[in-house]
């Protein structure tokens, strides 16, 4: 899986890395039980600080996307991974709300917003099948 980090982006590197790993899992490019590079190796490969990779891995572990084994290292969660919980739904609502408010203020219809969401879901599905 190729990781593309934008060092000029306002989005912190650890979040870019986190989201790309989650996308890899969502699209099947990263399979359950598949090993990820060690913190040190990943940092070296990407040219970033190892604390950045460590932070990313800790967040992914906390959310249930990866597991850290003493012998196997870092692996994609071999089980089904994280589920939709009340806590996650609250987080989703909180994070989507500002984007929906801005879209609403710009005159975007519910249908247009839903179409964008549907397109993103379709893109992920197609990436997974490709």
C-alpha positions as CSV (number, residue, x, y, z in Angstrom):
1,X,0.0,0.0,0.0
2,X,1.4,3.4,-1.0
3,X,1.1,6.2,1.4
4,X,1.1,9.8,0.1
5,X,1.6,12.5,2.7
6,X,1.1,16.2,1.9
7,X,3.6,18.0,4.0
8,X,2.0,21.3,2.9
9,X,-1.5,20.4,4.1
10,X,-3.2,21.8,7.1
11,X,-4.1,18.3,8.1
12,X,-1.5,16.9,10.6
13,X,0.7,14.1,9.2
14,X,-0.5,11.6,11.8
15,X,-4.1,12.1,10.8
16,X,-3.2,11.8,7.1
17,X,-1.4,8.6,7.8
18,X,-4.2,7.3,10.0
19,X,-6.9,8.0,7.4
20,X,-4.8,6.3,4.6
21,X,-4.3,3.2,6.7
22,X,-8.1,3.1,7.5
23,X,-8.8,3.6,3.8
24,X,-6.5,0.7,3.0
25,X,-8.4,-1.5,5.4
26,X,-11.8,-0.3,4.1
27,X,-10.8,-1.0,0.5
28,X,-9.2,-4.4,1.3
29,X,-5.7,-3.3,0.3
30,X,-4.8,-4.1,3.8
31,X,-6.1,-7.5,4.8
32,X,-7.1,-8.7,8.3
33,X,-4.0,-10.1,10.0
34,X,-1.6,-8.4,7.6
35,X,1.5,-6.9,9.1
36,X,2.3,-3.3,9.0
37,X,5.9,-1.9,9.2
38,X,7.4,-1.3,12.6
39,X,7.2,2.2,13.9
40,X,10.9,2.8,13.1
41,X,10.7,1.3,9.6
42,X,7.6,3.2,8.7
43,X,9.0,6.5,9.9
44,X,12.2,5.9,7.9
45,X,10.3,4.8,4.7
46,X,8.0,7.9,4.9
47,X,10.7,10.3,6.0
48,X,8.8,11.4,9.2
49,X,9.4,11.3,12.9
50,X,8.9,8.0,14.6
51,X,6.8,9.7,17.2
52,X,4.3,10.6,14.4
53,X,4.0,6.9,13.4
54,X,3.7,5.9,17.0
55,X,0.9,8.4,17.6
56,X,-0.9,7.1,14.5
57,X,-0.5,3.5,15.6
58,X,-1.8,4.3,19.1
59,X,-4.9,6.0,17.7
60,X,-5.5,3.0,15.3
61,X,-5.1,0.6,18.1
62,X,-7.4,2.6,20.4
63,X,-10.0,2.6,17.7
64,X,-9.7,-1.2,17.1
65,X,-8.2,-1.1,13.6
66,X,-4.9,-2.6,14.5
67,X,-3.4,-4.9,17.1
68,X,0.1,-4.8,18.5
69,X,1.6,-8.2,19.2
70,X,4.9,-8.7,21.0
71,X,6.0,-11.4,18.5
72,X,4.1,-10.4,15.3
73,X,4.4,-6.6,15.6
74,X,1.7,-4.4,14.3
75,X,-1.1,-6.1,12.4
76,X,-4.4,-5.2,10.9
77,X,-7.1,-6.4,13.3
78,X,-7.8,-10.0,12.2
79,X,-11.3,-9.9,13.6
80,X,-14.0,-7.7,12.0
81,X,-12.5,-4.5,13.5
82,X,-14.3,-1.7,15.1
83,X,-18.1,-1.6,15.1
84,X,-20.6,1.3,15.0
85,X,-21.2,2.3,18.6
86,X,-23.1,5.1,20.2
87,X,-19.8,6.8,20.9
88,X,-18.8,6.5,17.2
89,X,-22.2,7.9,16.1
90,X,-21.8,10.8,18.4
91,X,-18.3,11.5,17.0
92,X,-19.6,11.2,13.5
93,X,-22.4,13.6,14.2
94,X,-20.0,16.1,15.8
95,X,-17.5,15.9,12.9
96,X,-20.1,16.0,10.1
97,X,-22.1,18.8,11.6
98,X,-19.8,21.7,10.6
99,X,-19.5,20.5,7.1
100,X,-23.2,20.1,6.7
101,X,-23.8,23.6,8.2
102,X,-21.4,25.1,5.7
103,X,-22.9,23.2,2.8
104,X,-26.3,24.4,3.9
105,X,-25.1,28.0,4.1
106,X,-23.7,27.8,0.6
107,X,-27.1,26.7,-0.7
108,X,-26.3,23.0,-1.2
109,X,-29.4,20.8,-1.1
110,X,-29.8,17.6,1.0
111,X,-29.8,15.7,-2.2
112,X,-26.5,17.2,-3.4
113,X,-24.9,16.4,-0.1
114,X,-26.2,12.9,-0.1
115,X,-25.0,12.4,-3.6
116,X,-21.4,13.4,-2.6
117,X,-21.6,10.9,0.4
118,X,-22.9,8.2,-2.0
119,X,-20.1,8.9,-4.5
120,X,-17.4,8.5,-1.7
121,X,-19.0,5.2,-0.6
122,X,-19.0,4.0,-4.3
123,X,-15.3,5.1,-4.8
124,X,-14.3,3.1,-1.7
125,X,-16.2,0.0,-2.9
126,X,-14.7,0.3,-6.4
127,X,-11.2,0.6,-5.0
128,X,-11.8,-2.5,-3.0
129,X,-12.9,-4.5,-6.0
130,X,-10.1,-3.1,-8.3
